[in-house]
Amino acid sequence: MNEILKNIYDRRAVRKYKNVSVSKDLIEILLDAGRMAPSAMNRQPWKFYVLTDVKKIKAFSKEIAENAIKEIKHVSPKEASEVNLSSFHLSTMINFLKNEDHVFYGAPVVIFITSPKTDEWGAIDTGMCAQNIMLAAKALGLDSCPVGFARFITQAKDYYKLNIPDEEQVQLAIIVGYGDEQPEVHERMENNAVYL
Ligand SMILES: Cc1cc2nc3c(=O)[nH]c(=O)nc-3n(C[C@H](O)[C@H](O)[C@H](O)COP(=O)(O)O)c2cc1C
């Protein structure tokens, strides 16, 4: 199979990492791949905040999980149904977050990706950027996982230490490291294309 296609098929969300750091040179290659993503009007709205201090990553992980649980518990059944979340899903998510380090999974690198709050295409552009980073990671023998829960970082007491300006929104984080698991492929739905 073509190398790029193989990379796309082989990438998994990896949630267990070896206790091995990732060199700054490799991180730079990942960010450069992210910067090559397309963006609306070529605005390149992304900014990267890279955390490699394992102690700080662990502390944020714990605090994000606590804040996420509080927030999820406040979601009313009506709100949950609007985003297709059943009470089963909600309780599963809460249980999931209660476990040890289930936000950043012991990864040695967390890349927070932000875009200006005013940029209407920010979420899509940063999503494309994130995918480039994850595929580049795979190509370099690294693993990754996108972490939407990272959005709760704004409520962490040490959030200010990341120096993210108020005008920016944390869209998501990508965790990166040397994976210590080989997750099964999640089956993909296929009945979602309409030829016209
Ligand atoms: C926008 C987005 C947010 C995600 N947030 C999380 C998260 O907070 N925690 C997590 O463990 N996985 C998260 N994931 C990973 C998905 O669960 C995963 O990609 C999906 O189950 C498919 O598995 P695969 O990536 O191995 O194919 C997220 C994925 C995306 C695209």
The ligand as an SDF file (V2000), in Angstrom:
LIG
                    3D

 31 33  0  0  0  0  0  0  0  0999 V2000
  -11.9830   16.0710   18.3380 C   0  0  0  0  0  0  0  0  0  0  0  0
  -11.5700   14.8100   19.0470 C   0  0  0  0  0  0  0  0  0  0  0  0
  -11.5340   14.7790   20.4190 C   0  0  0  0  0  0  0  0  0  0  0  0
  -11.1260   13.6270   21.0880 C   0  0  0  0  0  0  0  0  0  0  0  0
  -11.0190   13.6640   22.4420 N   0  0  0  0  0  0  0  0  0  0  0  0
  -10.5670   12.5830   23.0940 C   0  0  0  0  0  0  0  0  0  0  0  0
  -10.3610   12.6540   24.5020 C   0  0  0  0  0  0  0  0  0  0  0  0
  -10.5830   13.6660   25.1580 O   0  0  0  0  0  0  0  0  0  0  0  0
   -9.8930   11.5270   25.1160 N   0  0  0  0  0  0  0  0  0  0  0  0
   -9.6080   10.3840   24.4080 C   0  0  0  0  0  0  0  0  0  0  0  0
   -9.1870    9.4130   25.0230 O   0  0  0  0  0  0  0  0  0  0  0  0
   -9.7910   10.2910   23.0680 N   0  0  0  0  0  0  0  0  0  0  0  0
  -10.2430   11.3760   22.3940 C   0  0  0  0  0  0  0  0  0  0  0  0
  -10.3880   11.3330   21.0260 N   0  0  0  0  0  0  0  0  0  0  0  0
   -9.9820   10.1220   20.2910 C   0  0  0  0  0  0  0  0  0  0  0  0
  -11.1640    9.3140   19.7540 C   0  0  0  0  0  0  0  0  0  0  0  0
  -11.8190    8.6700   20.8170 O   0  0  0  0  0  0  0  0  0  0  0  0
  -10.6270    8.3080   18.7190 C   0  0  0  0  0  0  0  0  0  0  0  0
  -10.0190    8.9990   17.6840 O   0  0  0  0  0  0  0  0  0  0  0  0
  -11.7530    7.4280   18.1730 C   0  0  0  0  0  0  0  0  0  0  0  0
  -12.2360    6.5690   19.1740 O   0  0  0  0  0  0  0  0  0  0  0  0
  -11.3100    6.5600   16.9880 C   0  0  0  0  0  0  0  0  0  0  0  0
  -10.2110    5.7690   17.3320 O   0  0  0  0  0  0  0  0  0  0  0  0
   -8.8600    5.8150   16.4480 P   0  0  0  0  0  0  0  0  0  0  0  0
   -8.3540    7.2440   16.4950 O   0  0  0  0  0  0  0  0  0  0  0  0
   -7.9120    4.8610   17.1240 O   0  0  0  0  0  0  0  0  0  0  0  0
   -9.2000    5.4040   15.0810 O   0  0  0  0  0  0  0  0  0  0  0  0
  -10.7970   12.4580   20.3450 C   0  0  0  0  0  0  0  0  0  0  0  0
  -10.8630   12.5000   18.9490 C   0  0  0  0  0  0  0  0  0  0  0  0
  -11.2110   13.6610   18.3160 C   0  0  0  0  0  0  0  0  0  0  0  0
  -11.2210   13.6820   16.8070 C   0  0  0  0  0  0  0  0  0  0  0  0
  1  2  1  0
  2  3  1  0
  2 30  2  0
  3  4  2  0
  4  5  1  0
  4 28  1  0
  5  6  2  0
  6  7  1  0
  6 13  1  0
  7  8  2  0
  7  9  1  0
  9 10  1  0
 10 11  2  0
 10 12  1  0
 12 13  2  0
 13 14  1  0
 14 15  1  0
 14 28  1  0
 15 16  1  0
 16 17  1  0
 16 18  1  0
 18 19  1  0
 18 20  1  0
 20 21  1  0
 20 22  1  0
 22 23  1  0
 23 24  1  0
 24 25  2  0
 24 26  1  0
 24 27  1  0
 28 29  2  0
 29 30  1  0
 30 31  1  0
M  END
$$$$
